[in-house]
Amino acid sequence: MQYAKGYFFTTISALNLKDCEAFLEKSPLESCNVPKDVNKGISGAPFSGYRVLNQKHTKLYSLRPFFFTSEPKSVPNGY
């Protein structure tokens, strides 16, 4: 798997992609490493629509962006 500017590439063969999900793994920045569940980055985002790259006979799946944030600040009274 390769990471570059928010993209990852991997070869998946003989799998039923309707059961596949993507998750946040690790932030590249120590100062911004608290995962958020925006677009299901923590709970698991299912693979959905794709487009075909004819030159490589490959399906390119895309997901909405996942996010990390800095340490959460404590809030008085839990609000």
Backbone as a printed PyTorch tensor [residue, N CA C, xyz], in Angstrom:
tensor([[[  0.8450,  -1.1740,   0.0000],
         [  0.0000,   0.0000,   0.0000],
         [  0.8900,   1.2360,   0.0000]],

        [[  0.5440,   2.2210,  -0.7820],
         [  1.2890,   3.4700,  -0.8340],
         [  0.3740,   4.6150,  -0.4380]],

        [[  0.9210,   5.5560,   0.3170],
         [  0.1800,   6.7450,   0.7080],
         [  0.8350,   7.9600,   0.0640]],

        [[  0.0210,   8.8170,  -0.4830],
         [  0.5500,  10.0550,  -1.0460],
         [ -0.5600,  11.0860,  -1.0980]],

        [[ -0.4260,  12.1400,  -0.3460],
         [ -1.3870,  13.2430,  -0.3580],
         [ -2.8160,  12.7630,  -0.1570]],

        [[ -3.0170,  11.8290,   0.7870],
         [ -4.3610,  11.3810,   1.0970],
         [ -4.8750,  10.2310,   0.2480]],

        [[ -4.0760,   9.7330,  -0.6540],
         [ -4.4910,   8.6230,  -1.4910],
         [ -3.7700,   7.3600,  -1.0630]],

        [[ -4.4190,   6.2240,  -1.2500],
         [ -3.7180,   4.9670,  -1.0580],
         [ -4.0660,   4.0460,  -2.2100]],

        [[ -3.1200,   3.2320,  -2.5670],
         [ -3.2820,   2.3000,  -3.6650],
         [ -2.9480,   0.9060,  -3.1690]],

        [[ -3.7940,  -0.0310,  -3.5000],
         [ -3.5280,  -1.4080,  -3.1240],
         [ -4.1920,  -2.3300,  -4.1420]],

        [[ -3.6980,  -3.5100,  -4.2550],
         [ -4.2850,  -4.5010,  -5.1360],
         [ -5.1630,  -5.4250,  -4.3000]],

        [[ -6.3980,  -5.5330,  -4.7100],
         [ -7.3460,  -6.4150,  -4.0340],
         [ -7.8810,  -7.3600,  -5.0990]],

        [[ -7.7250,  -8.6430,  -4.8650],
         [ -8.2130,  -9.5920,  -5.8550],
         [ -9.1440, -10.6050,  -5.2010]],

        [[-10.1030, -11.0560,  -5.9770],
         [-11.0420, -12.1090,  -5.5710],
         [-11.7640, -11.7850,  -4.2660]],

        [[-12.0960, -10.5280,  -4.0540],
         [-12.8550, -10.1500,  -2.8690],
         [-14.1890,  -9.5560,  -3.2770]],

        [[-15.1620,  -9.6890,  -2.4260],
         [-16.4400,  -9.0480,  -2.6380],
         [-16.3660,  -7.6770,  -1.9690]],

        [[-16.1910,  -6.6240,  -2.7240],
         [-15.9640,  -5.3050,  -2.1570],
         [-17.1720,  -4.7050,  -1.4530]],

        [[-18.3360,  -5.3150,  -1.5800],
         [-19.4770,  -4.7620,  -0.8470],
         [-19.2990,  -4.9600,   0.6540]],

        [[-18.4110,  -5.8570,   1.0570],
         [-18.1520,  -6.0990,   2.4730],
         [-16.8860,  -5.3980,   2.9700]],

        [[-16.2220,  -4.6090,   2.1260],
         [-14.9720,  -3.9550,   2.5160],
         [-15.2460,  -2.5550,   3.0690]],

        [[-14.4510,  -2.1930,   4.0840],
         [-14.5410,  -0.8660,   4.6760],
         [-13.1380,  -0.3060,   4.8590]],

        [[-13.0380,   1.0090,   4.8260],
         [-11.7720,   1.6980,   5.0740],
         [-11.8420,   2.3820,   6.4300]],

        [[-10.7020,   2.4330,   7.1280],
         [-10.6110,   3.0370,   8.4520],
         [ -9.3980,   3.9540,   8.5270]],

        [[ -9.4770,   4.9530,   9.4040],
         [ -8.3000,   5.7590,   9.7160],
         [ -7.2820,   4.8550,  10.3860]],

        [[ -6.0220,   5.0320,  10.0510],
         [ -4.9910,   4.1940,  10.6530],
         [ -4.0410,   5.0080,  11.5140]],

        [[ -3.3330,   5.9420,  10.9090],
         [ -2.3150,   6.6950,  11.6470],
         [ -2.1130,   8.0440,  10.9860]],

        [[ -2.0260,   9.0680,  11.8160],
         [ -1.7800,  10.4070,  11.3100],
         [ -0.2930,  10.5880,  11.0190]],

        [[  0.0500,  11.3110,   9.9730],
         [  1.4560,  11.5980,   9.7040],
         [  2.0240,  12.6950,  10.6170]],

        [[  1.1440,  13.3700,  11.3860],
         [  1.5740,  14.4740,  12.2480],
         [  1.3380,  14.1390,  13.7100]],

        [[  2.3750,  14.2420,  14.5270],
         [  2.2160,  13.9920,  15.9560],
         [  1.3240,  15.0300,  16.6210]],

        [[  1.3240,  16.2530,  16.1200],
         [  0.5370,  17.3290,  16.7240],
         [ -0.9370,  17.2940,  16.3080]],

        [[ -1.2800,  16.3970,  15.4190],
         [ -2.6600,  16.3040,  14.9230],
         [ -2.9760,  14.8210,  14.7180]],

        [[ -3.1710,  14.0910,  15.8300],
         [ -3.2920,  12.6380,  15.7090],
         [ -4.5060,  12.0380,  16.4160]],

        [[ -5.5100,  12.8620,  16.7270],
         [ -6.7290,  12.3560,  17.3510],
         [ -7.7460,  12.0870,  16.2360]],

        [[ -8.1010,  10.8240,  16.0010],
         [ -9.0190,  10.5220,  14.9030],
         [-10.4320,  11.0110,  15.1880]],

        [[-11.1190,  11.4350,  14.1380],
         [-12.5210,  11.8520,  14.2220],
         [-13.3330,  10.8950,  13.3520]],

        [[-14.5960,  10.7030,  13.6850],
         [-15.4180,   9.7820,  12.9020],
         [-16.1390,  10.4840,  11.7520]],

        [[-15.5900,  11.5900,  11.2880],
         [-16.1450,  12.2820,  10.1320],
         [-16.0840,  11.3240,   8.9430]],

        [[-17.1760,  11.1930,   8.2370],
         [-17.2760,  10.2980,   7.0750],
         [-16.9360,   8.8470,   7.4190]],

        [[-17.1750,   8.4660,   8.6710],
         [-16.9980,   7.0970,   9.1640],
         [-15.5400,   6.6390,   9.1610]],

        [[-14.6230,   7.5700,   9.4270],
         [-13.2010,   7.2220,   9.4640],
         [-12.8480,   6.2820,  10.5960]],

        [[-13.5950,   6.3130,  11.7100],
         [-13.3340,   5.4100,  12.8350],
         [-14.2380,   4.1810,  12.7530]],

        [[-15.5140,   4.3850,  12.4730],
         [-16.4660,   3.2740,  12.4810],
         [-16.4020,   2.4220,  11.2180]],

        [[-15.8020,   2.9310,  10.1550],
         [-15.6300,   2.1490,   8.9320],
         [-16.4850,   2.6610,   7.7930]],

        [[-15.8550,   3.1420,   6.7600],
         [-16.5450,   3.6630,   5.5760],
         [-16.5910,   2.5840,   4.5020]],

        [[-17.7870,   2.1950,   4.0840],
         [-17.8720,   1.1510,   3.0520],
         [-17.4000,   1.6550,   1.6940]],

        [[-16.7770,   0.7720,   0.9360],
         [-16.4140,   1.0970,  -0.4370],
         [-17.7180,   1.2390,  -1.2100]],

        [[-17.7760,   2.2120,  -2.0810],
         [-18.9960,   2.3820,  -2.8620],
         [-18.6290,   2.6060,  -4.3180]],

        [[-19.1610,   3.6360,  -4.9170],
         [-18.9650,   3.8650,  -6.3390],
         [-17.5160,   3.8410,  -6.7980]],

        [[-17.3320,   3.5340,  -8.0490],
         [-15.9870,   3.4770,  -8.6300],
         [-16.0470,   3.9400, -10.0710]],

        [[-14.8810,   4.2160, -10.6030],
         [-14.7500,   4.4520, -12.0350],
         [-13.6710,   3.5170, -12.5530]],

        [[-13.7480,   3.1870, -13.8250],
         [-12.8080,   2.2390, -14.4200],
         [-11.6810,   3.0040, -15.0980]],

        [[-10.4510,   2.6120, -14.7550],
         [ -9.2720,   3.1580, -15.4280],
         [ -8.9420,   2.1970, -16.5680]],

        [[ -9.3640,   2.5470, -17.7670],
         [ -9.2330,   1.6260, -18.8970],
         [ -7.7980,   1.2360, -19.2090]],

        [[ -6.8670,   2.1880, -19.0370],
         [ -5.4800,   1.8990, -19.3870],
         [ -4.9170,   0.7680, -18.5250]],

        [[ -5.3650,   0.6780, -17.2900],
         [ -4.8160,  -0.3200, -16.3730],
         [ -5.8250,  -1.4130, -16.0450]],

        [[ -6.9940,  -1.3890, -16.6700],
         [ -8.0520,  -2.3640, -16.4000],
         [ -8.2960,  -2.4720, -14.9020]],

        [[ -8.4620,  -1.3210, -14.2810],
         [ -8.5580,  -1.2210, -12.8270],
         [ -9.7830,  -0.4210, -12.4390]],

        [[-10.4030,  -0.7990, -11.3250],
         [-11.5000,  -0.0140, -10.7620],
         [-10.9040,   0.9050,  -9.7020]],

        [[-11.2220,   2.1940,  -9.7930],
         [-10.7380,   3.1760,  -8.8350],
         [-11.9020,   3.5670,  -7.9300]],

        [[-11.8260,   3.1410,  -6.6670],
         [-12.8480,   3.4700,  -5.6720],
         [-12.4310,   4.7420,  -4.9500]],

        [[-13.4130,   5.5220,  -4.5370],
         [-13.0960,   6.7330,  -3.7780],
         [-13.9890,   6.8060,  -2.5440]],

        [[-13.4720,   7.4640,  -1.5350],
         [-14.1880,   7.6690,  -0.2810],
         [-14.1520,   9.1460,   0.0510]],

        [[-15.0650,   9.5640,   0.9030],
         [-15.0090,  10.9390,   1.3830],
         [-13.8230,  11.0570,   2.3310]],

        [[-13.3000,  12.2640,   2.5490],
         [-12.0890,  12.4280,   3.3600],
         [-12.2900,  12.0480,   4.8290]],

        [[-11.2290,  11.5190,   5.4270],
         [-11.1700,  11.2280,   6.8570],
         [-10.3550,  12.3360,   7.5120]],

        [[-10.5320,  12.4950,   8.8430],
         [ -9.8740,  13.6080,   9.5240],
         [ -9.2440,  13.2100,  10.8510]],

        [[ -8.1470,  13.8630,  11.1660],
         [ -7.5270,  13.8530,  12.4880],
         [ -7.5970,  15.2780,  13.0120]],

        [[ -7.5210,  15.4290,  14.3290],
         [ -7.4880,  16.7530,  14.9360],
         [ -6.4420,  16.7260,  16.0370]],

        [[ -6.1790,  17.8780,  16.6260],
         [ -5.2540,  17.9350,  17.7540],
         [ -5.9830,  17.4310,  19.0020]],

        [[ -5.2950,  17.3130,  20.1220],
         [ -5.9100,  16.8280,  21.3690],
         [ -7.1740,  17.6160,  21.6790]],

        [[ -8.2360,  16.9250,  22.0380],
         [ -9.4530,  17.6600,  22.3960],
         [ -9.2560,  18.4610,  23.6810]],

        [[ -9.8460,  19.6260,  23.7150],
         [ -9.7580,  20.4630,  24.9140],
         [-10.9040,  20.1010,  25.8390]],

        [[-10.6410,  20.0790,  27.1490],
         [-11.7020,  19.7750,  28.1110],
         [-12.6580,  20.9670,  28.1710]],

        [[-13.9140,  20.6420,  28.3400],
         [-14.9510,  21.6630,  28.3540],
         [-15.6650,  21.6040,  29.7010]],

        [[-15.8750,  22.7340,  30.3600],
         [-16.5770,  22.7320,  31.6460],
         [-17.9890,  22.1690,  31.4940]],

        [[-18.4310,  21.4140,  32.4710],
         [-19.7670,  20.8200,  32.5040],
         [-20.0380,  19.8410,  31.3600]],

        [[-18.9990,  19.4250,  30.6680],
         [-19.1730,  18.4480,  29.5930],
         [-19.8290,  18.9820,  28.3380]],

        [[-19.9600,  20.2900,  28.2030],
         [-20.5870,  20.8710,  27.0110],
         [-19.5780,  21.6200,  26.1940]]])
